């Protein structure tokens, strides 16, 4: 990450206030994505650029006030505005298919926060208690993440949105607190009147987390549990979420139990391998995948993975990621 420190007369209007701190960071990635569906197979160039801006200022009382925003562009679909699965996307509701299946380049909704010690209050495009729960992202498969079938809560709760506003215009608010090995996170928004929380505790290298949510949407996550830690050379993780009552549908409208088992292994000083298997009442097929990540130094890495998702679609990607 690169830091740019702005100290001007306007910023230092009060004695004791030193300066504002603005941090720029993010990553870029590019490579090849192969997709094999029942309708046929495609090979596409895939890329993403993400620039994250974090701005903070500290009061005389030691309270840090800040905001986070992202500028992001994805190129992971076809030029006609369909995704790599061939499905048209109009996420911004402008009546036209989004460029290459994703929202046009722009600035997402802002997350504002105030932090002191182990307590933080956030509003706007909030992180979300379930999204931020330990064990919900046990790995990051390949170059692109594939379909994230290994995220047990299945995005059925509030989450920080890199492309649009998230809960920024929906009264998103959250409180995060940590002390020692214990942490908790409570979030709420006007989206289905969601109220969610998670509680996590770490002991002897293992972290156990419990998530709960109340929502007007019957398909939203009701509760979730995760356990993760190390055994020898392996980092292991198990996660479960009850995402509504099973309605015997294996489509996007399906609900039910979702479980994930994931692992990461170091196979050298600069290389690791990740793998997962996941299933849910609403999956047509068991989902599984494996990848490798090789550190090239200087914040760069070579990444690739292969997976078979819930709909028996095979994906294979390979490319480079560089962090800055």
LINVEN-V487478 format. One record per residue. RES is the residue in three letters. SS is DSSP state (a for helix, b for strand, c for the rest). NEAR is the number of other ideal C-beta (glycine too) atoms within 10 Angstrom. Layout:
[[RES:SS:NEAR] [RES:SS:NEAR]]
This chain:
[[UNK:c:11] [UNK:b:9] [UNK:b:10] [UNK:b:11] [UNK:b:10] [UNK:b:12] [UNK:c:12] [UNK:c:9] [UNK:c:6] [UNK:c:8] [UNK:c:13] [UNK:c:13] [UNK:c:8] [UNK:c:8] [UNK:c:6] [UNK:c:9] [UNK:c:14] [UNK:c:11] [UNK:c:14] [UNK:b:19] [UNK:b:17] [UNK:b:17] [UNK:b:16] [UNK:b:14] [UNK:b:14] [UNK:b:18] [UNK:b:16] [UNK:b:16] [UNK:b:20] [UNK:b:15] [UNK:b:19] [UNK:b:14] [UNK:b:22] [UNK:b:16] [UNK:b:21] [UNK:b:15] [UNK:b:16] [UNK:c:7] [UNK:c:9] [UNK:b:8] [UNK:b:11] [UNK:b:15] [UNK:b:11] [UNK:b:19] [UNK:b:12] [UNK:b:22] [UNK:b:18] [UNK:b:20] [UNK:b:15] [UNK:b:18] [UNK:b:16] [UNK:b:17] [UNK:b:17] [UNK:b:18] [UNK:b:18] [UNK:b:16] [UNK:b:17] [UNK:b:18] [UNK:c:13] [UNK:c:9] [UNK:c:7] [UNK:c:9] [UNK:c:13] [UNK:b:15] [UNK:b:15] [UNK:b:20] [UNK:b:18] [UNK:b:21] [UNK:b:17] [UNK:b:21] [UNK:b:15] [UNK:b:18] [UNK:b:18] [UNK:b:21] [UNK:b:17] [UNK:c:17] [UNK:b:25] [UNK:c:14] [UNK:c:10] [UNK:c:10] [UNK:c:16] [UNK:b:16] [UNK:b:17] [UNK:c:21] [UNK:c:17] [UNK:c:15] [UNK:c:10] [UNK:b:13] [UNK:c:17] [UNK:c:12] [UNK:c:13] [UNK:c:14] [UNK:c:7] [UNK:c:10] [UNK:c:6] [UNK:c:11] [UNK:c:18] [UNK:c:21] [UNK:a:16] [UNK:a:23] [UNK:a:24] [UNK:c:20] [UNK:c:20] [UNK:c:13] [UNK:c:13] [UNK:b:12] [UNK:b:12] [UNK:c:22] [UNK:c:22] [UNK:c:17] [UNK:b:24] [UNK:b:17] [UNK:b:20] [UNK:b:14] [UNK:b:17] [UNK:b:14] [UNK:c:11] [UNK:c:12] [UNK:b:13] [UNK:b:18] [UNK:b:14] [UNK:b:24] [UNK:b:17] [UNK:b:23] [UNK:c:28] [UNK:c:30] [UNK:c:23] [UNK:c:30] [UNK:c:29] [UNK:c:30] [UNK:c:23] [UNK:c:23] [UNK:c:29] [UNK:c:21] [UNK:c:26] [UNK:c:27] [UNK:c:17] [UNK:c:24] [UNK:c:25] [UNK:c:18] [UNK:c:27] [UNK:c:25] [UNK:c:27] [UNK:c:23] [UNK:c:17] [UNK:c:25] [UNK:c:19] [UNK:c:17] [UNK:c:25] [UNK:c:28] [UNK:c:23] [UNK:c:31] [UNK:c:30] [UNK:c:25] [UNK:c:15] [UNK:c:24] [UNK:c:29] [UNK:c:32] [UNK:c:22] [UNK:c:21] [UNK:c:20] [UNK:c:17] [UNK:c:19] [UNK:c:14] [UNK:c:15] [UNK:c:25] [UNK:c:27] [UNK:c:20] [UNK:c:13] [UNK:c:19] [UNK:c:13] [UNK:c:28] [UNK:b:16] [UNK:b:25] [UNK:b:15] [UNK:b:21] [UNK:b:14] [UNK:b:14] [UNK:b:10] [UNK:c:8] [UNK:c:11] [UNK:b:13] [UNK:b:20] [UNK:b:16] [UNK:b:27] [UNK:b:16] [UNK:b:27] [UNK:b:23] [UNK:c:23] [UNK:c:12] [UNK:a:18] [UNK:a:18] [UNK:a:11] [UNK:c:25] [UNK:b:15] [UNK:b:28] [UNK:b:19] [UNK:b:30] [UNK:b:16] [UNK:b:21] [UNK:b:15] [UNK:b:16] [UNK:b:10] [UNK:c:7] [UNK:c:10] [UNK:b:13] [UNK:b:17] [UNK:b:16] [UNK:b:22] [UNK:b:14] [UNK:b:29] [UNK:b:16] [UNK:b:28] [UNK:b:13] [UNK:c:20] [UNK:c:9] [UNK:c:15] [UNK:c:12] [UNK:c:18] [UNK:c:23] [UNK:c:26] [UNK:c:17] [UNK:b:16] [UNK:b:28] [UNK:b:18] [UNK:b:24] [UNK:b:15] [UNK:b:20] [UNK:b:16] [UNK:b:12] [UNK:b:10] [UNK:c:7] [UNK:c:10] [UNK:b:13] [UNK:b:19] [UNK:b:17] [UNK:b:23] [UNK:b:17] [UNK:b:27] [UNK:b:17] [UNK:b:29] [UNK:b:19] [UNK:b:27] [UNK:c:21] [UNK:c:12] [UNK:c:14] [UNK:c:14] [UNK:c:9] [UNK:c:13] [UNK:c:15] [UNK:c:9] [UNK:c:7] [UNK:c:9] [UNK:c:20] [UNK:c:24] [UNK:b:20] [UNK:b:16] [UNK:b:26] [UNK:b:14] [UNK:b:25] [UNK:b:17] [UNK:b:23] [UNK:b:18] [UNK:b:20] [UNK:b:14] [UNK:b:12] [UNK:c:11] [UNK:c:9] [UNK:c:6] [UNK:c:13] [UNK:b:14] [UNK:b:17] [UNK:b:17] [UNK:b:22] [UNK:b:19] [UNK:b:22] [UNK:b:16] [UNK:b:25] [UNK:b:17] [UNK:b:23] [UNK:c:18] [UNK:c:23] [UNK:c:18] [UNK:c:15] [UNK:c:13] [UNK:c:14] [UNK:b:24] [UNK:b:17] [UNK:b:25] [UNK:b:17] [UNK:b:24] [UNK:b:16] [UNK:b:21] [UNK:b:14] [UNK:b:14] [UNK:b:12] [UNK:b:7] [UNK:c:9] [UNK:c:12] [UNK:b:15] [UNK:b:21] [UNK:b:17] [UNK:b:21] [UNK:b:19] [UNK:b:24] [UNK:b:17] [UNK:b:24] [UNK:b:18] [UNK:c:23] [UNK:c:20] [UNK:c:16] [UNK:c:14] [UNK:c:21] [UNK:b:14] [UNK:b:22] [UNK:b:19] [UNK:b:25] [UNK:b:18] [UNK:b:19] [UNK:b:15] [UNK:b:20] [UNK:b:14] [UNK:b:14] [UNK:c:14]]
